[in-house]
Each structure stands twice: as structure tokens, then as C-alpha cells.
Amino acid sequence: MTCDGSINTCTSCLFDLLLYDGKCVDHCPDFFEPNNATINQCIRVGLICPDGFYVNSAGIGCVPNTFECKPGYMINDKNTACIPIPGTPVPFPFLLLAISMIIVVSGSFLKEKV
């Protein structure tokens, strides 16, 4: 069994035990089944991950094997999403659009006043 500091945060189990929600159990709970193709983990019944994905640690979804983040972004600590790199300006196209609309509306308002 491989656990991170606590018996409730395991990442793998020995012998015939199954990994479920960070714990080693002897059988999967209702609505879960053993996934012996990976690390003897309990997964949601019927869950099949396509090529390029793996079962998440909770056994209820699929996560991409690798992420390709746009420039200025990096993968988060849990490998689940791309997030802005600290210190990198984040583009806000909607802000530019809002400023443009303010200028257009103000211009038409001032044109009617003259």
C-alpha cells in the first residue's frame, strides 16, 4: 500500500485490496466496480476512458494524459486544467469590446446633442 502521510490518502493498494476514494477497501461500494486494468481501483460502473485519458483518482471521470496549454498558461498542480502563469498578463478581449462599445454609444449620443 502506498499512502501519503495518512491511511486516508492512499494512491495504491497491496494484495487483493481495491483503491476507493483514497482508501484501500476489500470491495467496491454500490455503483462502483473494480478496474483491474489500472491499479485495482474502484471506478464508476460503466466508466470507459478514451485513448489519451486515464481514470481520475476518485474513479468517477477521465483526465487527459497530457495537457497542451496556450502560451502564458501552465498546468495546475492537480493536472486538471490550464491556468495563467503567475505574473503573465491575461488578455481580456471582452474588456476591449466593452470600451469600444462605450465609445460608439457616447459618440452617437453626442452626435444627437449637436
C-alpha positions, 0 to 999 in steps of 0.5 A: 500500500502506498499512502501519503502521510495518512491511511486516508490518502492512499494512491495504491493498494497491496494484495487483493485490496481495491483503491476507493476514494483514497482508501484501500477497501476489500470491495467496491461500494454500490455503483462502483466496480473494480478496474483491474486494468489500472491499479485495482481501483474502484471506478464508476460502473460503466466508466470507459476512458478514451485513448489519451485519458486515464481514470481520475483518482476518485474513479468517477471521470477521465483526465487527459494524459497530457495537457497542451496549454496556450502560451502564458498558461501552465498546468495546475498542480492537480493536472486538471486544467490550464491556468495563467502563469503567475505574473503573465498578463491575461488578455481580456478581449471582452474588456476591449469590446466593452470600451469600444462599445462605450465609445460608439454609444457616447459618440452617437449620443453626442452626435444627437446633442449637436 
